[in-house]
């Protein structure tokens, strides 16, 4: 079995006096698609932030590609191959779509923009539009495309489907599936749209009070209504 590309070992982190991650441990294999689910406030976004170096650790370690990155800054982790698309999307609203994408190129040539336009044809149609002129779904596409242009080996997606219409969610998930197949990128997706996240992922972990309380194949969990009702508070339709 391949060594994990990502490993969290006893991670403790939080905000001020509040502990959010309380000994979080799990692994992700290379090229795996992992869904991280759970009720609101159990630490899913904090887990992604801790992986990316945006939330300092109090205890524990984060390993990426076999290296202890626990003390590295976010830009150093990005240089090693970690990509992150936050819930806030963080595009530049005053720049055009193309200018936003150019900001993600790093040292690659301008021709690499074609990869983004192939994955998200909507962006090609709107390349001259300002970021503020895009719909929520288009902004999410732009945020993901910009992160991918940096050629990360692993992408962390925080609630990429939030607030989007069903057809746009479907379009994004199809693109994510294509992205996984074409590039072999490893993906960790945090998502409240549980049925859609589990349909996309290969494996899933459920968080509660900052620790993993359940993990299994995604398809197996999708059929396990008892576990979903217990830990997520909802049944999948």
N, C-alpha and C positions, 0 to 999 in steps of 0.2 A: 504494500500500500504506500502511496506517495506520502512524503512528509507534508504536514500542514503548511499552507502558505501564510495562514494567520492563526495565532494562538493567544488567547487571553488566559492568564493564570492568576486566579485569586485577586482580580482587580477590584479595588475599593476606591470610590471617587464620589464627589458630590459638590454641593454649592453651599458655601458658608458652613453653618453647623449641621446642615442636612446631608446625610449619607444617602445617595441614590443607588449606586452600584455597591453591593455588599458581599464581595467575594465572587465576582462574575468570572466564570471559566467556560470556555468552549473553543472548538477548533473549526477551521474551514479548510477544505482541501483545494488544491489547484483546479481551476476551471469549474468549480462547483457554483451552483446557484442556491444560496441560503436565504430563506425567509425568516426574519425575526419578528415575532408577533407577541401580542399581549395587550392587556388593558391600558388605557391612558395612564401615564404617570408612573409606569413600572421601571423605566430606565432605558427604553429602546434608543431614543435619540441620544441620551447621555452615553450609551455604549458606543455609538458611532463617533461621537465627539471625543471619547477617550481613545479610540483606535486612531483617530486622525491627529491627536495631540492637542485638541482644542479644550479638553477638560483634564487638568492635571491629576495624576494618580496620587492617592495617599498610600496605597499599598498595592502589591502585585506587579505583574509584568505584562507587556504587550510585545509579542514576537511577530515580525513580518519577514517572510522568506528566510527564516532561520536566524534572524538578527534581532537582538533585544533593542526595540526602538522606544522604550518607555521614556527616555529622557530626550528624545529628538524633538525638534520643533516641527510644526505642521509642514512648513515648506521643505524640510529635510525628508520627511516621510513621503511627501509628494514626489520628490526626486527619486526615491526608491521604488516608486510605482503605485502609490496609493492615490486614488481619485475619490473625490467626495462631492456629492450633489446635495446641499442642505435643503431642508424643508422650505426655506425662504427663497430658494432658487438663485438669488444674488446675481442676476444679470445686470448689465449697465444700461439703464433705461434711456439715457441720452445718446447712446451709440446705436448704429444700425445693427441688424442681424449679422452682417458680414464683419463689421468691426468688432462685435462681441466675439465672434469665432476666431478672428485673427489674434485676439488677446489670449486664446487658449493654445496657440500653435507652439509656444516655447521656441525651440530651435528648428522646427520643421518648415518646409517650404510652403508657400501659399497654395500650391497645388493640392495639399492635403485637405483643403476645405471641401473638395469633391467627396471625400468620405462622409462628411457631415451631411451634405446635401443628398447623397445616395441613401443614407439611413433615414433622413427626415426630409422628403421632398417638399413639404410645406415651407421649410426654411429657405429652400432655393427660390420658391415663388415670392418670398418676402424678404429677400436678402437686403433690399434697400430700405425696408421699413425700420423705424426706430423700435428699440426694445419696449418702450412704453405703449406702442401701438399694437402689440401682440396680445392675443388671448392668453388666458392662464395655461392652457395646454401647449400653446406655441412657445411660451416662456419656459415651460418645463422641457420641451424638446431642445430648446436653445441651450439651457443649462447643462443637460446631459451631453449634447453634442460637443459643447466647449470642453467639458471634462474629458471626453474620449479623445479629443485631438491631442491631448498630452500623452496619449498611449499608455495609460495606466495598466498594470497587470491585474489590479483589483479595483472595483468600483463600489463605493458605499452610497446607496440611494435612500434618502430619508423622506418617506411619504410622497413618492413621486406622483401618485394618483389622486392626492388630496384635492377635493373641490372641483374635480373635472367631470365632465359629462361622460356617460357610459361609452359612447362611440370614441371619444378621445382617449379614454383609458385603454380601450381595446387597441387603438392605433399605437399607443405607447408600448403596451405589452408585446405587441407583435414586433415592434422595433427592438425591444429588449431581447426578445427571443432570437431575432436575426443577429443582433450584436453578439450574443453569447456564442452562437453557432459559427459565425464568421471569424471572430477574433480570439475565441477561447478565453475571454476575460473571466475572472472570478467576480461574482456579484454577491453582495449582501444587501438585501432589500428590507427596510422597515416599512410596514404598510398596515393601515387599518382596514383596507379592502381585502379581508382575509381570504376569501375564496379565490380572488384573482391572483393574489400573491402566491398562494399555495399551488395554483395551477401552473404558474410560471416557474416556481422553484423546484429543486430536486429534494431538498432537505429543509427541515424547519426546526427552530428552537422557540420555545415559549418562555418569556421572562415574567417574573413576578417578584416584586420587592428587590429588584436588582440582582437576581440570580436566575439561572436556567432551571426551570421546574419540569420541563418536558422537552424531549427531542426525538424526532423520528423522520422517516421519509415523508416528504410533503404529501404525496398521494395517500399515504396511510393516515396522516393526520386529517386530511380533508374528509375522510370517511369516519373519523372518530368524533362524533358529535358530543360524546360525554366529555372528552378532554377539552374540546373547544368551548363548550358551555361552562365548564368549571373554571378554566384559566383565562378565557378571552371574554366570556360573558355573552356569547352569541352562538347561534347555530348557523351553519353554512347552508345556503339554499342550493 
